[in-house]
Amino acid sequence: MTSVRQGTVSSLVDRLMPRTPGAWVRAMAWASLLANSLLVLTGGLVRLTGSGLGCPTWPRCTDASWTNTPEMGVHGYIEFGNRLLTFVLVAVAVLTFLAVWRSRRTHRGLFVLALVMALGIPVQAVLGGITVITGLNPWVVGVHFLVSAALITLGGVLVNRARRAGLPHVAQAERAGQVQQGRRGMRVLGAVLGVSVALAVYLGTLVTGTGPHSGDSGEVARHTFDAYLVTRAHATPVYVLVATLGVSLFLAGRQGWPSPVRRLLLTLALLVCAQGAVGYYQFFSGLPVAAVALHLIGAATLCAVTAMTVEKMYAVSAAPVRSAQGTDRVGARAS
């Protein structure tokens, strides 16, 4: 009986802490990405329903209670529900960390990403508390969202690398159709994509902080920017993003970039078009709640897909190239 129990425990440990990245690591990578994306969704629900101060104190919900009370109404339930999501994030982060622990020496990149994402959760919790304590100060709210965007970005990179580490055919597909020329250009375009999305997301927080959806029905401080000018500023890096995507797609077809890169670029292009359409609609229709919520979800998705695309471009450009003599050359030198 004892040996059976020991075998069961050992089997469970091997599943939770595999020695090499496999299906469990990939599952936890996706769970980390989706959980952090869900935090953006629930945070948006808090703001758009005016529930930002549904729990008026922190870390308690009220001075006398850790949880919301029926007297606080629906706003209390929404805000407290958003706080409870932190425990889900902690559980996912712990499981992800354990999943890569045994392979930390052979796959250090996965371990570092899991560790940084885990450390980001308490940072988010504290920022959430500061947001409440400062009465939904728009600068703090913006930083709160940007940290989520950064964690989603890391989640996208983690998903890519977990798939590459555990699925040989993924790495093989990235090397198929080797790019003999233009590798440096691929990396430059990837950098421009990443920077333009980062600027668009940051300036988007300024647009949000200037708009009417403060997160509370009372008097809450807002940015004093001119709404039209800050929106135009937000759109500027988007124009750069669209142009860069156009150039990237053109070169991807002309230079024979691997199909995984082409698929991600096309996906990103379609997402940017959809996000832009929602952005223009919400601006010209007076910022309806449903459109703002959809734009917020689109921003989180944009961070994830951009991270996957740029990471894939860098991975492909750094892959060894088979020369005519059959020897491998490092991609960075080949460019």
Secondary structure as GFF3:
##gff-version 3
##sequence-region A 1 335
A	DSSP	alpha_helix	2	16	.	.	.	ID=ss1
A	DSSP	alpha_helix	23	48	.	.	.	ID=ss2
A	DSSP	three_ten_helix	70	72	.	.	.	ID=ss3
A	DSSP	alpha_helix	73	101	.	.	.	ID=ss4
A	DSSP	alpha_helix	108	133	.	.	.	ID=ss5
A	DSSP	alpha_helix	138	166	.	.	.	ID=ss6
A	DSSP	alpha_helix	168	175	.	.	.	ID=ss7
A	DSSP	alpha_helix	183	210	.	.	.	ID=ss8
A	DSSP	alpha_helix	227	254	.	.	.	ID=ss9
A	DSSP	alpha_helix	259	284	.	.	.	ID=ss10
A	DSSP	alpha_helix	289	318	.	.	.	ID=ss11
A	DSSP	beta_strand	321	322	.	.	.	ID=ss12
A	DSSP	beta_strand	328	329	.	.	.	ID=ss13
A	DSSP	alpha_helix	331	334	.	.	.	ID=ss14
###
